[in-house]
Amino acid sequence: MRAHLEAQEDILLAAARDAIAASVERRPPRPAPEERDAFLQENAAVFVTLRSADGALRGCIGELEARRPLIESVRGNAQAAATRDPRFAPVQTAELGELAIGISVLTAPTPIPPAQVEVGRHGLLVERPPHRGVLLPEVALAQGWDAATFLTMTCRKARLPDDAWQDAATTVSAFETHKIGAP
């Protein structure tokens, strides 16, 4: 999969940028013919992260389950990160040229004992119904967290007690990502 992704990186970044521009400019998207590639039509789970010119987070939205084709997941999550991340105002036309786009293509989350969590390698999903929290691998690296802090912060994101990851009623799952574009 990694070799296929590397070969398609430019197409995926262009699709994300077009999807954001189409949404902000209120115009139809302009898919490129290359987007019909069979690999891009395979289902994949994707997160899209947007950063402003100064490197500040500007939006991040994604999905953990591979429910739609990779190219559609990239386009849909790029639009959502630009216009529907509740932490930020929608991206404006003047920002389009300065946005840095990062795409994370995820492996399927699998349960993991907390002692096996590797910072920098794993993203985390912590679940105790109805609560669920997700953090991508680069978050722990950027913050300089150790594995215990990463687990604690993922619990906070899920609105669970900080030590919920130590409770048998909580499921901790890990996934890996292939990162495309800006961090």
N, C-alpha and C positions, 0 to 999 in steps of 0.2 A: 504494500500500500504506500509506503513512504516514497518509493521511486516514482510512482504514479503522481503523488501529490506534488513532489518537487517539479515534475514536468508541467504541472498545471498551475503553479503558483501565480504566474502573471495573469492568467485568465481569471482565476478566483479573485485576485485583488482588483482587477478591472471591473468584474461583475459587482463586487461590493461597492466600489466607488460609484458606478453607474446607478445602482439601486438607491444609494443615499442621495445622490443628485436628483434622481427622478422623484423621490419622495419630497425632498425639500423644495424643488422647483415645480412640483405638482404637474409632472409630465409623465407619459408612459415610459417604462424602462426600454432600453435599447440593447437587448441581448445580442452578443456576438455569435456568429455561426459556430465558432469553436466551442461554445457552451454545450453543444449537442454531443460532445465526446461521450462515449459509453461509460467511462470511469466517472465522469461528472454526474451521470444519471443514477449512480448507485447511492443508496440511502446512507446518510452519515449524520452524526451529531456534531454540531458546530457552535462555538461562541465567537462573537465578533466584538472586539474591543476598539474603541475610538479614543484617541488622545489629541489634545489641542496642540498648537504650535509650541507651547512651552512644556509639553510633556505631561500635562495634567490629564487625569482621566476625564473623558467627555461622554462616555456611555459604554455599557457592556451588557449584552443580552445574548442568550443562547439557549440551547436545548441539550439535554443529556441523552435523549433517546434518538436513535437513527430512524426517523419516521418519514423523511422525505429525501429526495435526491440532493446530493452534496451541493450542487449549484443553486438549487432552490433554498436550501438551508442557509447558505451564505447570503444570498440576496435578501431573504426574509429577515434574518437576524441583523444584517447591516442596517436595513430600514428601521427595525425596531430599536437598535442601539442609538440611532440618530434622532429618533422622534418619540420613542415611548419609554425610555429609561426614566422611571419616576424620580430619580435623584437629580436630574438635570432638565433644563429647558431644552426644547427641540433645537437641533442644529439649524443655524441660519445660513442663507446663501453665501454671505461673506466669509464663512468659515470653511467652505467646501475645499478650497485649494490648499488649506493648511492642515487638514485632518490627517493624522497618521492612523492607518488601519492595520489591525492585527487580527488574524483569523486563527483560531485554535480548533483543529479537527480532533475529536475525542475518540478514544477507544471506549468500549462498553465498561461501565463501572462494575467492579466485582468486589464482594466483601473481602475485607482484609483485617487481620489482627492489628490493633493500633501500634504494637511494637514493630511492625514491619513497614510502617509508613516512611517513605524516603522523601525528604524535602528536596525539591528541584526536579524530582522524577514524577511524583504523584500529584494529581489533583485530588480533592476530597469531596465526598458526598456523605453527609451525616443525616440520618433519618430516625425520627421517632414520631410516628404519625400522631397528629397531622403535620408535624414540623419537618422541615427539610432545608438544609443549607449546603451550598456549593462554593468552593474556592478553587480557582485554577492553580496549577503548579507555580507559576511565576509570582503569585501573590506572596507566598511564603519566602521565596528568594528575595524579592524586592524589600520585604519588611525585615529580613534577617532573622526569621523565626526558626526555632528548633521544631522538632516533630510534635512535642507536647503543646507548644504554643499554637502551632498550625491546627491541631485538633481542637483546642480550646476556642480559637477564633472561628472555626467552622461551626462549632456548636452555637456560638453567639450569633452567627449569621442565620442559623436556624431558629433563633429565639429559644434556645434550650439553655439549661444551666451549663456553666463553663466546664464542669466535669462530666457532662452527660456521655461523653465518649467512653467513659469507664464503666457505664451501666449496661448490663446485658440486654436491656430493653431498647437500646440504641444500636442501629446498624451503621457501621463505618465501612464505606466502600471507597476504593481508589480507582483512578483512571489515569491514562497518560494522554499527552497531546502531541500533535505535530503542529508546530507554530509556523505561520506564514506572515510575513510583513512585520510591522512595528511591534515592539513589546507591549 
